[in-house]
């Protein structure tokens, strides 16, 4: 009789788990395991197979940043991609810097809203308020995303500017944020 009660309790527990917990796992937000087709820890050789030859373009602590020769384009905005590698851990960070983000501030707001919505569609709500703040961030098991938005009027030439940075950061790199 005791064995039957234990089996019944286990069966009921499994049913409760499958009804309440499994849907949350299947609809959970994506983890930040890298960017695009690259994954944290990838060696520079694998990134070069995907993006062509890379050139040294920046340093960040012990990490070295390498850039592809070509920019990527998202919604008519060109981005310079910087892949940061640690010699022992491989790829730890990817940074996208906007090169041109439109001649009008309204274009900048439209684009940053689109990027924020795209990130929210993949990673759910950010850790902070996704409104017009300068920084939005998402924290996941394998990494973080930081989305910086800068716009305004350039005082030197009185023209609008829009600068956007998206940082995909491996959680092993969090002490360098």
C-alpha positions in Angstrom: 0.0 0.0 0.0 2.8 2.4 0.9 4.5 1.8 -2.5 1.2 2.5 -4.3 0.8 5.8 -2.4 4.4 6.8 -3.2 3.9 6.0 -6.9 0.7 8.0 -6.9 2.4 10.9 -5.3 5.2 10.8 -7.8 2.7 10.5 -10.7 0.7 13.5 -9.4 3.9 15.5 -8.9 5.0 14.8 -12.5 1.6 15.9 -13.8 1.7 19.1 -11.8 5.3 19.8 -13.0 4.4 19.2 -16.6 1.3 21.4 -16.5 2.9 24.4 -14.6 6.6 24.3 -15.2 7.2 22.9 -18.7 5.4 25.7 -20.5 7.7 28.2 -18.8 10.7 26.3 -20.0 9.5 26.1 -23.6 8.6 29.8 -23.8 11.6 31.1 -21.9 13.6 33.9 -23.4 16.7 33.0 -25.4 20.0 32.8 -23.7 22.9 35.1 -24.8 25.3 32.4 -26.0 27.1 34.6 -28.5 26.1 36.8 -31.4 24.7 35.8 -34.8 26.5 32.6 -35.8 29.4 32.9 -33.3 29.4 31.4 -29.8 31.3 32.3 -26.6 34.7 30.6 -26.6 35.0 30.4 -30.4 38.6 30.8 -31.5 39.4 33.6 -33.9 39.8 31.1 -36.8 36.2 30.0 -36.5 35.0 33.7 -36.6 37.2 34.3 -39.6 35.5 31.4 -41.4 32.2 33.1 -40.9 33.1 36.8 -41.4 36.3 36.8 -43.5 39.7 37.9 -42.4 39.8 40.1 -39.2 42.1 43.0 -38.4 43.2 44.1 -35.0 41.2 47.3 -34.2 40.9 47.7 -30.4 42.1 46.5 -27.1 40.1 46.1 -23.8 42.2 45.0 -20.8 43.7 41.6 -21.7 41.3 41.2 -24.6 42.1 42.0 -28.2 39.4 43.3 -30.6 39.3 42.3 -34.2 37.1 43.7 -36.9 35.9 42.3 -40.3 36.8 44.5 -43.3 33.2 44.9 -44.2 30.5 46.6 -42.1 27.2 44.9 -41.5 24.0 46.7 -42.4 20.8 46.6 -40.3 17.8 48.7 -41.5 20.1 50.8 -43.7 22.4 51.6 -40.8 26.0 50.4 -41.1 27.7 48.9 -38.1 31.3 48.1 -37.4 31.6 44.8 -35.5 34.3 44.2 -33.0 35.0 40.7 -31.8 36.9 40.6 -28.5 39.0 37.6 -27.7 40.9 36.4 -24.7 43.8 34.2 -25.6 42.7 31.5 -23.1 38.9 31.7 -23.3 38.3 32.6 -26.9 35.5 35.0 -27.9 34.1 36.9 -24.9 32.4 40.0 -26.3 30.9 41.4 -29.5 30.3 45.1 -30.0 28.3 46.7 -32.8 29.0 50.4 -33.3 26.9 52.4 -35.7 28.7 54.2 -38.5 25.8 56.2 -39.9 22.3 56.2 -38.3 20.4 58.6 -40.5 20.4 62.3 -41.0 17.4 63.1 -38.7 16.9 62.5 -35.0 13.5 61.0 -35.8 15.3 58.3 -37.9 17.5 57.6 -34.9 14.5 57.2 -32.5 12.7 55.0 -35.0 15.8 52.8 -35.4 16.5 52.5 -31.7 12.8 51.7 -31.0 13.0 48.9 -33.7 16.2 47.5 -32.2 14.7 47.6 -28.7 11.6 45.7 -29.9 13.7 43.2 -31.7 15.8 42.5 -28.6 12.6 42.3 -26.5 11.1 39.8 -28.9 14.1 37.6 -28.5 15.1 38.2 -24.8 11.8 39.5 -23.3 11.7 42.7 -21.2 15.0 44.3 -20.3 16.2 44.4 -16.8 15.4 48.2 -16.8 12.7 50.3 -18.4 12.7 50.0 -22.2 11.6 53.6 -22.8 13.9 56.4 -24.0 16.7 55.6 -21.6 20.2 55.7 -22.8 20.9 52.1 -21.7 18.8 49.0 -21.8 20.2 45.7 -20.5 19.3 42.0 -20.5 20.9 39.5 -18.2 20.8 35.8 -19.1 22.5 32.6 -17.9 25.4 32.7 -20.4 25.8 36.4 -20.9 24.5 40.0 -21.1 23.3 42.5 -23.6 23.8 46.2 -23.2 22.2 48.5 -25.7 23.5 52.1 -25.6 21.7 54.9 -27.5 23.2 58.3 -28.0 21.6 61.0 -30.2 21.5 64.8 -30.4 22.9 67.7 -32.3 26.6 67.8 -32.9 27.8 71.2 -31.6 30.7 71.4 -34.0 28.7 71.2 -37.3 25.2 71.6 -36.0 24.0 68.3 -37.5 22.1 65.6 -35.9 23.9 62.4 -34.9 22.9 59.0 -33.7 25.3 56.6 -32.2 24.3 53.1 -31.2 26.3 50.4 -29.5 25.1 46.9 -28.8 27.3 44.8 -26.5 26.9 41.0 -26.3 29.0 40.0 -23.3 29.9 36.5 -22.1 29.3 36.1 -18.4 33.0 35.2 -18.0 33.7 38.8 -19.1 31.3 40.5 -16.6 34.1 41.8 -14.4 35.2 44.0 -17.4 31.8 45.8 -17.8 
